[in-house]
Amino acid sequence: MAASSSKKTATKNVEALASLHQTSAGVNGAVFLIILIFHRPATIWPFLLFLTPSWGLQYYLEKQGRPKYVTDLGVSKLKHPGNDIHFGLYEHLFDVVYLTWIIDVLMVLFGTNKVWWLLLSIPGFGLYKISLFLPGLMGLLPKRAKKTS
């Protein structure tokens, strides 16, 4: 029963990673060609600079989610299905990659590198989520005794 669950996780991870890499190659390749052909925006350096975190996240997702197989006497067996990349922190990593693709398209449509300021929405969202927990954390602090004088 557990082997079946591992195989399902491995299959879902392989499909998600293949889709991620194909879409990334399509979007980034098209944007790169448009920048080179139409010079819109005029410089490619911000595109390359702000694209590297997306590539880093894709590499991390690849390392964490890719199943590992071992070959024994010509038979390939699943050694480790990889981490389930369909929940938790991994979902947020996918969201950052998707946001980068959206910004790539907006950069080409508007012809400006100013759209990269939208990346600040990521730490802004993180601060918002942390602020939701602060009132609860403040309730956990011990209360001080009142001074009587």
Beta strands, then each sheet from edge to edge (+ up, - down):
strand 1: 68-72
strand 2: 75-80
sheet 1: 1+ 2-
end
